[in-house]
């Protein structure tokens, strides 16, 4: 069982790039890095196409973001560990 963390990522939309908050489960690879093993939510969404403002030009696929983030290795300094880092 890994740690639940939150971190920011960027998604490509029709008018450029938007920042989203990802909540995920990670497992330690080393003292400074962790691998994403499960994505829980992307900006509070669990799947489908969403738009922060309701405009079609702001739409992005939550499923595509989840696929992209799974297995990625993140620096622990960019992760927000809720209860602290315990290795």
Residue, then its C-alpha position, 0 to 999 in steps of 0.5 A: x500500500x502506497x501513500x496518497x498524494x496530490x500534485x499539479x500537472x498540465x493538460x493540453x486544451x484547445x487554447x493552450x495548457x491548463x493546470x490540474x490537480x491530481x490525487x494519486x497513490x504512489x510507492x517509493x522508488x528511492x528516498x527522492x522519487x516515487x512511482x504513481x501506481x493509481x490515479x484517484x482523481x483529476x481535479x475531482x473528476x474520475x473519467x470522461x471529458x470535462x471543462x473547467x469553464x464549460x467551454x468546448x475549447x477548455x475540454x480535456x479527457x480525464x481518462x487520457x490524463x490518467x493513462x499518461x500519469x500511471x507509472x510515471x516517476x515523480x520527484x518527492x519534492x513536487x508531491x504534497x504528502x498529507x501526513x508526511x513522508x515515511x520510508 
